[in-house]
Amino acid sequence: MTALTQFQPAPLDREARFYVAGHKGLVGSAIWRRLESEGFENLIGRGSSELDLKDREAVFAFFASNKPRYVVLAAAKVGGILANSTYPVDFLSDNLRIQVNVLDAAREHGTERLLFLGSSCIYPKFAEQPIREESLLTGHLEATNDAYAIAKIAGIMHVQAIRRQYGLPWISAMPTNLYGPGDNFSPEGSHVLPALIRRYDEAAASGTPIVTNWGSGSPRREFLHVDDMASACLHLLENYDGPEQVNVGTGQDVTIKELAGIVAEAVGYSGAINWDTSKPDGTPRKLLDVSKLTTSGWTASIDLVSGIRSTVDWYKSNIDHIRD
Ligand SMILES: NC(=O)c1ccc[n+]([C@@H]2O[C@H](COP(=O)([O-])OP(=O)(O)OC[C@H]3O[C@@H](n4cnc5c(N)ncnc54)[C@H](OP(=O)(O)O)[C@@H]3O)[C@@H](O)[C@H]2O)c1
């Protein structure tokens, strides 16, 4: 218990074994690239086909033989509203098991520094905007992804409990909506930004004159490029310690209508953009308060327009092997 009070964040050892759980995903692959570019020499990654993190015995065996000194937990079952509301059991059960196995095994096998990744959906549906870290557990969750959110909240609590019981300086970060190379563009599983990229790109290719989106387009949302997210993760590991989760975002939001306009221009779609106001809008605004992160010395550097342009370029050149 004494180690925690004395812990001072410091640059990580570039030669230490560093396990990125979920290194093939949107976030994990960006973290992997970032760590490589920062000179980390002993990165460890396992795809879900090699190591199913739901399998407790396999996870313990992996940690016993690899003994990573650092871990980022970016492996999770992730999806948009449709997937979350159709398969709530999978989002609850898979994520709880992945987290409990990785956190328990990392603790058992001596991981010193660990970053757990949650999501902004952990905050109450009607949290005051911008959403501060202190809003956690102050109100009801959004019903469409409450099972996923509860699993993520359990992960934050697990990290806090490990800090209290074992004195380890592990931390949690809560990113806003992320986008970038490697995203999920499938019609069933994707989030709003990749879904818009795919929809407008296909409309541009087929010469469709009108694309209709759900809702009024007036809700405001925040988007962070995943390379910025990766940079923030390393920054937190090297500069932050504390029990409270840290919000990660840009601190700026746009309307979905503005977002659609940026995407349409980036893919070269020049047809009409319609809004079906008979469909629900969801929460009017969702913006994270990032003052804690800013105070620790980090701010986002990739602006939304250029981030979307480069993501569209990536999408177009990888269209034959994107996830479906
Ligand atoms: N995307 C966002 O907008 C967003 C926003 C906020 C927070 N986050 C958080 O960031 C983290 C990563 O999200 P992401 O967007 O990178 O998701 P993603 O692209 O779907 O990647 C998830 C990764 O998890 C791995 N995984 C899933 N189930 C596994 C299992 N049973 N065993 C081993 N590996 C497993 C997958 O491995 P394989 O590829 O090998 O199957 C995949 O690489 C999540 O905790 C999520 O909550 C994401």
The ligand as a MOL file (V3000), in Angstrom:
LIG
                    3D

  0  0  0     0  0            999 V3000
M  V30 BEGIN CTAB
M  V30 COUNTS 48 52 0 0 0
M  V30 BEGIN ATOM
M  V30 1 N -13.8570 3.7430 -31.1530 0
M  V30 2 C -14.2550 4.7220 -30.3590 0
M  V30 3 O -14.8540 5.7200 -30.8040 0
M  V30 4 C -13.9760 4.6540 -28.8890 0
M  V30 5 C -14.4050 5.7220 -28.1240 0
M  V30 6 C -14.1760 5.6910 -26.7700 0
M  V30 7 C -13.5360 4.6130 -26.2090 0
M  V30 8 N -13.1110 3.5950 -26.9550 0 CHG=1
M  V30 9 C -12.4620 2.4650 -26.2520 0
M  V30 10 O -11.2350 2.1000 -26.8220 0
M  V30 11 C -11.0450 0.6860 -26.6820 0
M  V30 12 C -10.7230 0.0840 -28.0420 0
M  V30 13 O -11.7580 0.4060 -28.9560 0
M  V30 14 P -11.5510 0.3300 -30.5280 0
M  V30 15 O -12.4210 1.3640 -31.1140 0
M  V30 16 O -10.1050 0.2650 -30.8520 0 CHG=-1
M  V30 17 O -12.2240 -1.0810 -30.8430 0
M  V30 18 P -11.9120 -2.0700 -32.0420 0
M  V30 19 O -11.3420 -1.3430 -33.1880 0
M  V30 20 O -13.1280 -2.8810 -32.2420 0
M  V30 21 O -10.7650 -2.9990 -31.4540 0
M  V30 22 C -11.0080 -3.8340 -30.3790 0
M  V30 23 C -9.8620 -4.8000 -30.2260 0
M  V30 24 O -10.1820 -5.6530 -29.1480 0
M  V30 25 C -9.7590 -6.9560 -29.4800 0
M  V30 26 N -10.6250 -7.9230 -28.8370 0
M  V30 27 C -11.9880 -7.9180 -28.7590 0
M  V30 28 N -12.4060 -9.0210 -28.1240 0
M  V30 29 C -11.2840 -9.7290 -27.8010 0
M  V30 30 C -11.0580 -10.9630 -27.1430 0
M  V30 31 N -12.0680 -11.7000 -26.6700 0
M  V30 32 N -9.7770 -11.3860 -27.0110 0
M  V30 33 C -8.7450 -10.6590 -27.4750 0
M  V30 34 N -8.8940 -9.4710 -28.0980 0
M  V30 35 C -10.1470 -9.0290 -28.2610 0
M  V30 36 C -9.8950 -7.0750 -30.9750 0
M  V30 37 O -8.9160 -7.9940 -31.4000 0
M  V30 38 P -8.8840 -8.6830 -32.8670 0
M  V30 39 O -8.8430 -7.5460 -33.8430 0
M  V30 40 O -7.6340 -9.4590 -32.8840 0
M  V30 41 O -10.1420 -9.4900 -32.9800 0
M  V30 42 C -9.6220 -5.6620 -31.4420 0
M  V30 43 O -8.2710 -5.5150 -31.8210 0
M  V30 44 C -12.3340 0.1400 -26.0580 0
M  V30 45 O -12.1540 -0.0370 -24.6910 0
M  V30 46 C -13.3490 1.2410 -26.2860 0
M  V30 47 O -14.3020 1.3020 -25.2730 0
M  V30 48 C -13.3060 3.5700 -28.2940 0
M  V30 END ATOM
M  V30 BEGIN BOND
M  V30 1 1 1 2
M  V30 2 2 2 3
M  V30 3 1 2 4
M  V30 4 1 4 5
M  V30 5 2 4 48
M  V30 6 2 5 6
M  V30 7 1 6 7
M  V30 8 2 7 8
M  V30 9 1 8 9
M  V30 10 1 8 48
M  V30 11 1 9 10
M  V30 12 1 9 46
M  V30 13 1 10 11
M  V30 14 1 11 12
M  V30 15 1 11 44
M  V30 16 1 12 13
M  V30 17 1 13 14
M  V30 18 2 14 15
M  V30 19 1 14 16
M  V30 20 1 14 17
M  V30 21 1 17 18
M  V30 22 2 18 19
M  V30 23 1 18 20
M  V30 24 1 18 21
M  V30 25 1 21 22
M  V30 26 1 22 23
M  V30 27 1 23 24
M  V30 28 1 23 42
M  V30 29 1 24 25
M  V30 30 1 25 26
M  V30 31 1 25 36
M  V30 32 1 26 27
M  V30 33 1 26 35
M  V30 34 2 27 28
M  V30 35 1 28 29
M  V30 36 1 29 30
M  V30 37 2 29 35
M  V30 38 1 30 31
M  V30 39 2 30 32
M  V30 40 1 32 33
M  V30 41 2 33 34
M  V30 42 1 34 35
M  V30 43 1 36 37
M  V30 44 1 36 42
M  V30 45 1 37 38
M  V30 46 2 38 39
M  V30 47 1 38 40
M  V30 48 1 38 41
M  V30 49 1 42 43
M  V30 50 1 44 45
M  V30 51 1 44 46
M  V30 52 1 46 47
M  V30 END BOND
M  V30 END CTAB
M  END
